[in-house]
Amino acid sequence: MTQDNPWLKPEKITSELLSVEQLTEELIPEPFGAWVIDIAKRMQCPLDYPFATVIVMCASIIGTRCAIRPKSKDSWQVVPNLWGGLVGNPSALKTPSIQEATKMLTKLENKAFEKFEAAQIQYQRDLRTWDMKKRIYEDELKNALKSKKSDPVDAEEVERRLNEHEDNPPKEPILRRYSTSDSTVPKLQELMSKNPQGILVLRDELHGFLTSMEQEGRETDRAFHLEAWSGQGSFILDRIGRGTIRSELICESVFGSIQPARIIPHIRQTLSGSANDGLFQRFQILVYPDITSWSYIDKLPDKDAENRAFRLIKKLNDMDFIKDAGAILEEGNKIPYLRFTPEGQELFRAWISDLEARLRNNDEIPAVQEHLGKYRSLMPSMALIHHLLDVADGKAHGPVSLASARLAAATCDYLESHARRIYHMAGNITQRAAGSLTEKIKLGKLDDGFTARDVHRKGWSLLTEKEVVNSALNELVEANWLKSKNQTPSHGGKTKEIFYINPMVKNISNT
């Protein structure tokens, strides 16, 4: 074979990702800094992982309880509701990072459940007393109506007291919910009807969340999630057997982890426009950092830093934003709001002017352009979160500060680099898959004379889809890494395309 068609020198193939901005300590809210750094150090995971988790967790705690109006006069209002996720390989410690950071949320949930249990006991006692009094009033009214000696005025008085009693039953306590892991949309809406401040949907694997909306019979789920992202919509659910459930405010935060190979199909659908309804672009706090070098760490958690972080989160949870932060609640509006200080307003004006100019240049592919368009709400949301954390820490009050606006703008720059890496990874999937396959070939993971099916069955990262595998193999044939030959079994049967490896690849280095 090589005599008839000699091997040429293999071309260099790379599977490198776009570079991303490194997360600096300055972007982490100061009261959380030591805690977030301690988590990353003990786990030996990227600092980005606990940082992103904490930001989305704080957004869900604020929820619809406070909004920001980014312009000085306009009524445009943004609820600081955020979706996000951690992208990385299975060994990147994504799930442990989420679990460690959201322990704070678990503490709040435990305290809420204890409070609910005590309130439920008292409610049952009050309900028992209320029922007994109701029966007494009913008996009095029955006797008054039966008695011939009874004055009609007396019967009317007894009926008035009964009606007044029936109009004031004891209020059933509501369990404050902070998060859920795997709820159907009807159940999620039921939770939101009782928790209008918002719910955080925590998914260990975001792939399951994204694919669930593509299943037959769940077409309306997607519409609900799209509506719940803004934090200002309402929803009415009518079901036989469950009646009508009305949610005046639906606010859903979503956070989880996902592997690069699993996120690629969803992005490719978005890039192609076949399923681009803006759902994926709502994941604004999506980070895909470089994995840092590993060293053995065995130290006690920084309890002082952890306790300070929990005190701050608890204050944020308990805060009356009108009283404690100076938020304004207008008549007819459901959500109190803050605006920027004059200095913060000027920074936002300059920032959004630059963003809008970039969006109108049409230099971006549509999906990325739409993703950056969501930053119109991301920047003021981040500014409000930083500011309210300063309020909880006793460092601020009133309008959103210039310092918070600067941090928000810098965070948007950092997140944009991660978004570009993720979209580029999917848009250039053939080249990246080909680069990944060259590494497997150099390591001897494939024998000479393999087939596309052999590659697909390995289940390697980026090489799980048949279409991608075939495109990567064609790329390597063109780059002289492989040669292909159609071969029909001697005993008959289907013709197979066999790939042969260039013997010179052993001396190839992609560094």
C-alpha positions as CSV (number, residue, x, y, z in Angstrom):
1,M,0.0,0.0,0.0
2,T,2.7,2.5,0.9
3,Q,4.7,1.6,-2.3
4,D,1.7,2.6,-4.5
5,N,0.8,5.6,-2.4
6,P,3.7,6.6,-0.1
7,W,3.1,8.3,3.1
8,L,3.5,12.1,3.3
9,K,4.6,14.0,6.4
10,P,1.7,14.4,8.9
11,E,0.5,17.9,9.4
12,K,0.2,19.4,12.8
13,I,-3.2,19.0,14.4
14,T,-4.2,20.9,17.6
15,S,-7.1,20.5,19.9
16,E,-6.4,23.5,22.0
17,L,-9.2,25.6,23.5
18,L,-9.4,29.4,23.3
19,S,-7.7,31.1,26.2
20,V,-9.8,32.5,29.0
21,E,-9.3,35.2,31.6
22,Q,-8.1,34.0,34.9
23,L,-10.3,34.7,37.9
24,T,-8.7,37.2,40.2
25,E,-9.4,37.5,43.9
26,E,-10.6,41.0,43.3
27,L,-13.7,39.7,41.5
28,I,-14.8,37.6,44.5
29,P,-17.0,39.4,46.9
30,E,-14.6,40.4,49.7
31,P,-16.5,38.7,52.6
32,F,-16.4,35.4,50.6
33,G,-12.8,35.7,49.5
34,A,-11.1,33.6,52.1
35,W,-13.8,31.0,52.1
36,V,-13.9,30.5,48.3
37,I,-10.1,30.4,48.1
38,D,-10.0,27.8,51.0
39,I,-12.5,25.6,49.1
40,A,-10.5,25.7,45.9
41,K,-7.2,25.1,47.7
42,R,-8.4,22.1,49.8
43,M,-10.1,20.5,46.8
44,Q,-7.4,21.5,44.3
45,C,-10.1,22.6,41.9
46,P,-10.2,25.9,39.9
47,L,-11.1,28.9,41.9
48,D,-13.8,29.6,39.2
49,Y,-15.9,26.6,40.4
50,P,-16.8,27.7,44.0
51,F,-16.9,31.4,42.8
52,A,-19.6,30.7,40.2
53,T,-21.6,28.5,42.6
54,V,-21.6,31.2,45.3
55,I,-22.7,34.0,42.9
56,V,-25.7,32.0,41.6
57,M,-26.6,30.9,45.1
58,C,-26.7,34.6,46.3
59,A,-28.8,35.5,43.2
60,S,-31.3,32.9,44.2
61,I,-31.5,34.1,47.8
62,I,-32.2,37.6,46.7
63,G,-34.6,36.5,43.9
64,T,-37.6,38.7,43.4
65,R,-37.2,40.4,46.8
66,C,-35.1,43.2,45.2
67,A,-34.5,44.4,41.7
68,I,-32.4,47.1,39.9
69,R,-33.5,49.7,37.4
70,P,-30.3,50.2,35.5
71,K,-31.2,53.6,33.9
72,S,-31.7,56.7,36.0
73,K,-35.3,57.4,34.8
74,D,-36.5,54.5,32.8
75,S,-38.8,51.8,34.3
76,W,-36.7,49.0,32.8
77,Q,-36.3,46.6,35.7
78,V,-33.9,43.6,36.2
79,V,-34.3,40.9,38.8
80,P,-30.9,39.5,39.7
81,N,-31.8,36.0,38.7
82,L,-28.9,34.0,37.2
83,W,-28.3,30.6,35.5
84,G,-24.9,29.0,35.4
85,G,-22.8,25.9,35.4
86,L,-19.4,24.4,35.7
87,V,-17.9,22.9,32.5
88,G,-15.1,20.4,32.9
89,N,-14.0,16.8,32.6
90,P,-15.3,14.1,35.0
91,S,-12.2,14.4,37.2
92,A,-12.4,18.2,37.5
93,L,-14.2,18.1,41.0
94,K,-17.2,20.0,39.7
95,T,-19.8,18.3,41.9
96,P,-17.7,18.4,45.2
97,S,-17.2,22.2,44.6
98,I,-21.0,22.7,44.2
99,Q,-21.7,20.6,47.3
100,E,-19.2,22.4,49.4
101,A,-20.3,25.9,48.4
102,T,-24.0,25.1,48.7
103,K,-23.7,23.8,52.3
104,M,-24.7,27.3,53.2
105,L,-28.0,26.8,51.4
106,T,-28.5,23.5,53.2
107,K,-28.1,25.3,56.5
108,L,-30.8,27.8,55.6
109,E,-33.0,25.0,54.5
110,N,-32.6,23.1,57.7
111,K,-33.4,26.1,59.8
112,A,-36.4,26.8,57.6
113,F,-37.6,23.2,58.1
114,E,-37.2,23.4,61.9
115,K,-39.2,26.7,61.9
116,F,-41.9,25.1,59.7
117,E,-42.2,22.0,61.9
118,A,-42.7,24.2,65.0
119,A,-45.2,26.4,63.2
120,Q,-47.0,23.4,61.9
121,I,-47.6,22.1,65.4
122,Q,-48.9,25.4,66.5
123,Y,-51.1,25.6,63.4
124,Q,-52.7,22.3,64.2
125,R,-53.5,23.5,67.7
126,D,-54.9,26.8,66.4
127,L,-56.9,24.9,63.8
128,R,-58.4,22.6,66.4
129,T,-59.5,25.5,68.5
130,W,-60.9,27.3,65.5
131,D,-62.9,24.3,64.5
132,M,-64.3,23.9,68.0
133,K,-65.4,27.6,68.1
134,K,-66.9,27.3,64.7
135,R,-69.1,24.3,65.8
136,I,-70.1,26.3,68.9
137,Y,-71.2,29.3,66.8
138,E,-73.0,26.9,64.4
139,D,-74.9,25.3,67.3
140,E,-75.8,28.8,68.7
141,L,-77.1,29.8,65.3
142,K,-79.1,26.6,64.9
143,N,-80.7,27.0,68.3
144,A,-81.5,30.7,67.7
145,L,-83.2,29.8,64.4
146,K,-85.2,27.0,66.0
147,S,-86.3,28.9,69.0
148,K,-89.7,30.6,68.8
149,K,-88.7,32.9,71.6
150,S,-85.6,34.0,69.9
151,D,-85.3,37.6,68.7
152,P,-84.4,37.8,65.0
153,V,-81.7,40.3,65.9
154,D,-80.1,37.8,68.2
155,A,-79.9,35.2,65.3
156,E,-78.4,37.9,63.0
157,E,-75.8,38.7,65.6
158,V,-74.9,35.0,66.1
159,E,-74.7,34.6,62.3
160,R,-72.5,37.7,62.0
161,R,-70.0,36.3,64.6
162,L,-70.0,32.9,62.7
163,N,-69.2,34.6,59.4
164,E,-66.5,36.7,61.0
165,H,-65.0,33.6,62.5
166,E,-65.1,31.7,59.2
167,D,-63.4,34.6,57.5
168,N,-60.4,34.4,59.8
169,P,-59.1,30.8,59.9
170,P,-55.6,30.3,61.2
171,K,-53.0,30.7,58.5
172,E,-51.3,27.5,57.4
173,P,-47.5,27.9,57.6
174,I,-45.5,27.8,54.4
175,L,-42.2,26.0,54.2
176,R,-39.6,28.3,52.7
177,R,-37.9,26.4,50.0
178,Y,-34.5,27.4,48.6
179,S,-33.7,24.7,46.2
180,T,-34.8,21.5,44.4
181,S,-32.9,18.9,42.5
182,D,-35.3,17.2,40.2
183,S,-38.9,18.6,40.0
184,T,-41.4,18.3,37.2
185,V,-42.6,21.6,35.9
186,P,-46.1,21.3,37.6
187,K,-44.4,20.6,40.9
188,L,-41.9,23.4,40.4
189,Q,-44.7,25.8,39.7
190,E,-46.5,24.6,42.8
191,L,-43.3,25.4,44.8
192,M,-43.1,28.8,43.2
193,S,-46.7,29.6,44.0
194,K,-45.7,29.4,47.7
195,N,-42.2,30.8,47.2
196,P,-42.5,33.8,44.9
197,Q,-39.0,34.9,45.9
198,G,-37.6,32.2,43.7
199,I,-36.2,28.6,43.7
200,L,-32.7,27.3,42.8
201,V,-32.8,24.2,40.6
202,L,-29.5,22.4,41.4
203,R,-28.6,19.7,38.9
204,D,-25.6,17.5,39.3
205,E,-25.7,17.0,35.6
206,L,-27.1,19.9,33.5
207,H,-27.2,17.5,30.5
208,G,-30.2,15.9,32.0
209,F,-31.9,19.2,32.5
210,L,-31.3,20.2,28.9
211,T,-32.3,16.9,27.3
212,S,-35.4,16.6,29.5
213,M,-37.0,19.4,27.6
214,E,-36.5,17.6,24.3
215,Q,-38.6,14.6,25.3
216,E,-42.0,14.0,23.7
217,G,-44.8,15.4,25.8
218,R,-42.7,18.0,27.6
219,E,-42.8,20.7,25.0
220,T,-44.4,23.2,27.3
221,D,-41.6,22.7,29.9
222,R,-39.2,24.8,27.8
223,A,-41.6,27.7,27.6
224,F,-42.0,27.7,31.4
225,H,-38.2,27.7,32.0
226,L,-37.7,30.5,29.5
227,E,-40.4,32.6,31.3
228,A,-39.0,31.8,34.7
229,W,-35.6,33.1,33.9
230,S,-36.6,36.7,33.9
231,G,-38.0,36.4,37.5
232,Q,-40.9,38.8,36.7
233,G,-43.4,36.6,34.8
234,S,-46.5,34.9,36.1
235,F,-47.9,31.5,35.2
236,I,-51.3,29.8,35.6
237,L,-51.4,26.0,35.5
238,D,-54.8,24.3,34.9
239,R,-54.9,20.5,35.5
240,I,-57.7,18.0,36.0
241,G,-57.4,16.7,39.5
242,R,-55.1,19.4,40.7
243,G,-57.2,22.4,39.8
244,T,-55.8,25.8,39.1
245,I,-52.4,26.9,40.5
246,R,-51.5,30.5,40.0
247,S,-48.0,31.9,40.5
248,E,-47.9,35.7,40.6
249,L,-44.1,35.6,40.3
250,I,-42.0,32.8,38.9
251,C,-38.3,33.1,39.4
252,E,-36.1,30.1,38.7
253,S,-32.3,29.9,39.1
254,V,-30.5,27.0,37.5
255,F,-27.1,25.7,38.3
256,G,-25.1,22.5,37.8
257,S,-22.2,20.8,36.1
258,I,-21.6,19.4,32.6
259,Q,-18.8,17.7,30.7
260,P,-17.5,19.3,27.5
261,A,-18.5,16.4,25.4
262,R,-22.1,16.6,26.7
263,I,-22.5,20.3,26.3
264,I,-21.3,20.3,22.7
265,P,-24.5,18.9,21.1
266,H,-26.6,21.5,22.8
267,I,-24.4,24.4,21.6
268,R,-24.2,23.0,18.1
269,Q,-28.0,23.0,18.0
270,T,-27.9,26.6,19.1
271,L,-25.2,27.6,16.6
272,S,-27.1,26.0,13.8
273,G,-30.3,27.7,14.7
274,S,-32.2,24.4,14.8
275,A,-33.1,24.9,18.5
276,N,-32.1,28.4,19.2
277,D,-34.8,29.9,21.3
278,G,-32.3,31.6,23.7
279,L,-32.4,29.0,26.3
280,F,-28.7,28.2,26.3
281,Q,-27.8,31.9,26.2
282,R,-29.5,32.3,29.6
283,F,-26.6,30.4,31.2
284,Q,-24.6,33.6,31.8
285,I,-22.5,32.3,34.7
286,L,-21.0,29.4,32.7
287,V,-17.3,28.8,33.4
288,Y,-14.8,26.5,31.7
289,P,-11.5,27.2,33.3
290,D,-8.1,25.6,32.7
291,I,-7.4,22.8,35.2
292,T,-4.5,23.8,37.5
293,S,-1.7,21.6,38.6
294,W,-2.4,19.3,41.5
295,S,-0.6,19.0,44.8
296,Y,-1.5,17.0,47.9
297,I,-3.3,19.2,50.4
298,D,-4.6,18.0,53.8
299,K,-5.7,20.9,56.0
300,L,-8.6,21.8,58.2
301,P,-11.3,23.9,56.7
302,D,-11.0,27.6,57.5
303,K,-13.9,27.8,59.9
304,D,-13.5,31.5,60.5
305,A,-13.9,32.2,56.8
306,E,-16.8,29.7,56.5
307,N,-18.6,31.2,59.5
308,R,-18.2,34.7,58.2
309,A,-19.6,33.7,54.9
310,F,-22.6,32.0,56.5
311,R,-23.3,35.1,58.7
312,L,-23.4,37.2,55.6
313,I,-25.6,34.8,53.6
314,K,-28.0,34.6,56.6
315,K,-28.2,38.4,56.7
316,L,-28.9,38.5,53.0
317,N,-31.6,35.9,53.5
318,D,-33.2,37.8,56.4
319,M,-32.8,41.3,54.9
320,D,-35.7,43.7,54.5
321,F,-34.4,45.5,51.4
322,I,-36.8,48.4,51.7
323,K,-35.7,49.1,55.3
324,D,-32.1,47.9,55.3
325,A,-31.0,48.8,51.7
326,G,-33.3,51.7,50.9
327,A,-35.1,50.0,48.1
328,I,-38.2,51.7,46.7
329,L,-41.5,49.9,46.3
330,E,-43.9,51.8,43.9
331,E,-47.6,51.4,44.1
332,G,-48.8,48.6,41.9
333,N,-45.3,47.1,41.6
334,K,-44.6,43.7,43.3
335,I,-40.8,44.1,43.6
336,P,-38.8,46.9,45.3
337,Y,-35.9,48.3,43.4
338,L,-32.6,50.3,43.6
339,R,-30.9,52.4,41.0
340,F,-27.2,53.3,40.6
341,T,-25.5,56.2,42.2
342,P,-24.7,59.0,39.7
343,E,-21.1,57.7,39.4
344,G,-22.3,54.1,39.0
345,Q,-24.9,55.3,36.5
346,E,-22.2,57.0,34.4
347,L,-20.2,53.8,34.3
348,F,-23.2,51.7,33.3
349,R,-24.0,54.2,30.5
350,A,-20.5,53.9,29.1
351,W,-20.5,50.1,29.5
352,I,-23.8,49.5,27.8
353,S,-23.0,52.0,25.1
354,D,-19.9,49.9,24.3
355,L,-21.9,46.7,24.4
356,E,-24.6,47.9,22.1
357,A,-22.0,49.2,19.6
358,R,-20.4,45.7,19.5
359,L,-23.7,44.0,19.1
360,R,-24.6,46.1,16.1
361,N,-21.3,45.5,14.3
362,N,-22.6,42.1,13.2
363,D,-19.1,40.6,13.6
364,E,-20.4,37.9,15.8
365,I,-22.1,34.7,14.9
366,P,-25.8,35.0,15.9
367,A,-25.8,32.7,18.9
368,V,-22.8,34.5,20.5
369,Q,-24.3,37.8,19.7
370,E,-27.5,36.7,21.4
371,H,-25.5,35.4,24.4
372,L,-23.7,38.8,24.8
373,G,-27.1,40.5,24.4
374,K,-28.1,38.8,27.7
375,Y,-25.3,40.8,29.4
376,R,-27.6,43.8,29.3
377,S,-29.2,42.2,32.4
378,L,-26.1,40.4,33.7
379,M,-24.1,43.5,34.4
380,P,-26.7,45.3,36.5
381,S,-27.6,41.9,38.2
382,M,-24.0,41.4,39.2
383,A,-23.7,45.0,40.4
384,L,-26.8,44.6,42.6
385,I,-25.6,41.3,44.1
386,H,-22.2,42.9,45.0
387,H,-24.0,45.9,46.5
388,L,-26.5,44.0,48.6
389,L,-23.6,41.9,49.9
390,D,-22.0,45.1,51.0
391,V,-25.3,46.2,52.6
392,A,-25.4,42.8,54.5
393,D,-21.8,43.4,55.6
394,G,-22.7,46.8,56.9
395,K,-20.6,48.7,54.3
396,A,-23.3,50.3,52.1
397,H,-26.9,51.6,52.0
398,G,-29.0,53.2,49.3
399,P,-28.2,53.3,45.5
400,V,-25.8,50.8,43.9
401,S,-22.3,52.0,44.2
402,L,-19.6,52.7,41.6
403,A,-17.4,50.1,43.1
404,S,-20.1,47.4,42.6
405,A,-20.6,48.6,39.0
406,R,-16.9,48.3,38.3
407,L,-16.8,44.8,39.7
408,A,-19.8,43.8,37.6
409,A,-18.3,45.1,34.4
410,A,-15.0,43.3,35.1
411,T,-16.9,40.1,35.9
412,C,-18.7,40.4,32.5
413,D,-15.4,40.6,30.7
414,Y,-14.2,37.5,32.6
415,L,-17.4,35.6,31.8
416,E,-17.3,36.6,28.1
417,S,-14.0,34.9,27.7
418,H,-15.4,31.7,29.1
419,A,-18.5,31.9,26.8
420,R,-16.3,32.4,23.8
421,R,-14.2,29.3,24.7
422,I,-17.4,27.2,25.0
423,Y,-19.0,28.4,21.8
424,H,-15.7,28.1,19.9
425,M,-15.2,24.6,21.2
426,A,-18.6,23.5,19.7
427,G,-18.2,25.5,16.5
428,N,-14.8,23.9,15.8
429,I,-15.7,20.5,17.0
430,T,-14.3,18.7,14.0
431,Q,-10.8,20.2,14.5
432,R,-10.9,19.6,18.2
433,A,-12.1,16.0,17.9
434,A,-9.4,15.4,15.3
435,G,-6.8,16.8,17.7
436,S,-8.1,14.6,20.5
437,L,-8.0,11.6,18.2
438,T,-4.3,12.2,17.3
439,E,-3.5,12.0,21.0
440,K,-5.1,8.6,21.2
441,I,-3.3,7.4,18.1
442,K,0.1,8.5,19.5
443,L,-0.6,6.7,22.7
444,G,-1.3,3.5,20.8
445,K,-5.0,3.4,21.7
446,L,-5.9,2.3,18.2
447,D,-4.5,-0.6,16.1
448,D,-3.6,-0.2,12.5
449,G,-6.6,-1.0,10.3
450,F,-9.3,0.3,12.6
451,T,-12.8,1.5,11.7
452,A,-14.9,4.5,12.6
453,R,-17.0,2.1,14.7
454,D,-14.0,1.2,16.7
455,V,-13.4,4.8,17.6
456,H,-17.1,5.5,18.4
457,R,-17.3,2.5,20.7
458,K,-14.5,3.8,22.8
459,G,-16.7,6.6,24.1
460,W,-13.8,9.1,24.2
461,S,-14.4,12.7,25.0
462,L,-15.5,14.7,21.9
463,L,-15.8,11.5,20.0
464,T,-19.2,10.2,21.1
465,E,-21.2,11.2,18.1
466,K,-20.9,9.2,14.8
467,E,-21.1,12.4,12.7
468,V,-18.2,14.0,14.7
469,V,-16.1,10.8,14.5
470,N,-16.5,10.6,10.7
471,S,-15.6,14.2,10.3
472,A,-12.5,13.9,12.5
473,L,-11.3,10.9,10.6
474,N,-11.7,12.7,7.3
475,E,-9.8,15.6,8.8
476,L,-6.9,13.2,9.7
477,V,-6.9,11.6,6.3
478,E,-6.5,15.1,4.7
479,A,-3.7,15.9,7.2
480,N,-1.8,12.7,6.2
481,W,-2.2,11.1,9.7
482,L,-4.4,8.3,8.2
483,K,-5.2,6.6,4.9
484,S,-8.5,4.9,4.3
485,K,-9.4,2.0,2.1
486,N,-12.7,0.3,1.4
487,Q,-12.5,-3.3,2.2
488,T,-15.1,-6.1,1.5
489,P,-14.9,-9.2,3.6
490,S,-13.7,-12.3,1.6
491,H,-16.9,-14.2,2.7
492,G,-19.0,-11.3,1.5
493,G,-21.0,-8.7,3.4
494,K,-21.0,-5.0,3.9
495,T,-18.0,-3.0,2.7
496,K,-16.0,-1.3,5.5
497,E,-13.8,1.7,5.5
498,I,-10.5,0.8,7.1
499,F,-8.1,3.4,8.4
500,Y,-4.3,2.9,8.4
501,I,-2.0,4.9,10.6
502,N,1.0,6.9,9.2
503,P,4.1,5.3,10.8
504,M,5.7,8.7,11.1
505,V,3.1,9.9,13.7
506,K,5.3,8.3,16.5
507,N,7.8,11.2,16.0
508,I,5.1,13.9,15.9
509,S,4.9,16.4,18.7
510,N,2.1,18.9,19.0
511,T,3.8,21.0,21.6
